[in-house]
Amino acid sequence: MDAELIVSLLSETLYLIIKVSAPMLIVSLIVGLVVSILQTVTSIQEQTLTFVPKLISIFLVLMIAGSWILTNIVEYMTYLFENFNSFIR
């Protein structure tokens, strides 16, 4: 296993991690921003107020995009298992 293959696998893995986590992170960021703006406007400074909307929004994103996330991960793992022999040489 040469260095080019290791770097290639590492970059593909990191790209997959970023790709499948992006929908949840973006939605969490947007919900957190909206809630913090509402807290500033209404002068409610409760730290736990942002937790529940973020949690609900992340669960909704997982319900909507869960099959896409799972498909991407399964495809990558299938690629890794099918090419395992070439990785150990």
HELIX and SHEET records of a PDB file:
HELIX    1   1 ALA A    3  THR A   42  1                                  40    
HELIX    2   2 GLN A   47  LEU A   49  5                                   3    
HELIX    3   3 PHE A   51  GLU A   82  1                                  32    
HELIX    4   4 PHE A   84  ILE A   88  1                                   5    
END                                                                             
